[in-house]
Amino acid sequence: MQINDPGIVAELRKCHDAYEKALIGNEVSTLDALFWDSPHAVRYGVTENLYGSAEIQAFRQGRPKINLAREVVRLEITALGQSAGIVNLEFKRPTSGIDRHGRQTQFWIKFQEGWKIVSAHVSLMPAASSYVDAAAARVGLPIDAEYLGCVNEDMKRVADVAAFLMEFPLDQTVETAPVFRP
């Protein structure tokens, strides 16, 4: 069996891109068409376990059509021979001003009618208390929920600046000046 034939990886990438576009746009008919129409199809979601295409389709029909956008932060495609593959990805989705990190795994099989998802799993990483929440609690500073998203965004900008500054190497043998004089 050939692993990661470039042509098969490209086919799976095209399927993934179509799925991602349909997911974000809530194109239910496309999502349904990309899943295997079988009682043996399985989808484990963040809050649901679905067995068979009928349950998967019913879930798609009833799913809220809000907060569907997400950013794929890592995508791994593995082709297993000419007719099977796995698509794994990590994503970020803002929820109440806080980025939630999630994972998705899809097992694809190439049938006569084309590639279909036969099994899928979606999960969110546990929400850790943010630095802002922990720091605010430590100093006794309540932050209204309506401002928490903005405060978290500001802290992300501070972290980005700090990461940039930390890229500069400092000679550990140089003694720092005891007093700054401009």
N, C-alpha and C positions, 0 to 999 in steps of 0.2 A: 504494500500500500504506500502510495506517495503522500507525504505530508506537505501541506502548503504549496501545492501546485499553483503557480502565479495566476493562471487563468481561472481556477476555481476560487481562489481568494478574491479575485476581482468580481466574480459573479456574486459571491456572498456579500462583498462590500456594497454592490449595487442593491441587493436585497435589503441589507441593513439601512442604506440611505433612504430607500422607499418606505421602510417601516418607520424610521425616525420622523420623516416628513409627515406621514399619515398620523403618527402618534401626536405630534405637536399640533397638527391641524384638525385633530379629532375626525379624521376621515374613516369612519367606522367600517364602511364597505371594503376599503383597502386593507384595513387591519384584519378583518375577518377573512379576506381572500389570502392573506399571507400565512394564516394558521392552517394547519392540517384539519380538514373537515372530517373528523373522526371522533368516536366516543373515547378513543385512547389518547387524544391530545390532552396535555396537562399545562396549566398555568398557575404558578404560585405567585400571588401578588403581595403587596405590603400588608393588606388586611383581609385577603381572601385566598381560598384554595379552590381552584376550578378544575373540574374533571369533565372532559369531553367538550367538543366544539359548541354544543348547545349552551352549556354554562358559560363558556368564554364569550360567546356572542351576546348572551343576556347581560353579562357584566358590562360589556362595551356599550350596549344600548342605554344602560342606566347610570353610567359613570358621569359624574359632574364634568361639565365642559369648561372648568376654570382651572387656573394654575397648572397648565399642561406643559408650559415651556420648561426646558432644561438644557443644561450645557454638558455635552459629553466631554469629559476630561481625560479619559483613556479608553482606547478601543483596541481590542485584541481579537483577531480573526484567525481561526485555525481550521484549515481544510483537511479532512480525513478521507483520503482517496478522492474519487471523482463525484461522489454522491452524498457526502455527509460533511457537516462542519459545525463549529461552535463559534458563536459571537458573544464575547464577554465585554462589558463596558462598565465604567464608573461614570457617574453623572453628578452634577450639582443642580439643585432646584431651590430657589428662595422660598421660604415659608415663614410668614410673619416677620420678614426682615432679616431672617437668619438663613444662611446657605445650609441646606441639608444635603448630605452626601449619600448616594445610593449606588446599588449595583444591579446589573441585569445580565442574565445568562440566557441564551437562546440556542437550542439544538435544532439545526436545520437538516432536512433530508431532501434530496432531489428526486421528485416523483416524475412520472411521464408528463404531467401538466406543469412542472416547474418546481422551484424550491418552496418548501413549506416549513414553518416552525412546528415541530412536534412536541416540544417541551420548552417551557420558559419559567424563569424565576426572577422576581424583582424584590429587592429589599432596601430598606433605608438603614444606614448606620445609626446606632443609638445616639440621640442628641446629647452631647456633653454640655455641661454648664459652660457658657461662654466666659471668657476672661472678664468681659464687662459685668456680667452677672456676679461673678465671684468677687471682683474688686469693689463693686458697688455695695455688696453685702458686707464685705470686710470693713469698709469705712462708714457704713450706715447711711449711704446715699441712695435713696430710692430714685429709680429712673422710670418715668411713666412709660407704659407699653407703647404709646404712640411715637415716642422718641427712640426707643430701643434700636430699631433698624438703622436709624441715622448714626447713632452712637457706635454701633457695630461697624458700619461702613467707615467711620472716622478711624476706628481702631485698626481696621484692615489697611487703610492708607498709611497709618503710622508704622505698622508692621512691614509694609512694602518699602518704606523709606529706610527703616532699620536694616532690612535684609540687604538693600543696596549698599548701605554703609559697611555692613559686615563683610562684604566681598573684598574690601581693601585690606591687604595683609599689613599687619603691624609687627615690626621687629620687637620681639619680646625682651630683648636685651637693652633696649633704649629706656633710660629713666625718664619718666614724665616730669615736666616742669611743675614745681610745687605751687607756683602762682602764675596765673595767666596775665601777661602784660602785652597789650596790643601795640 
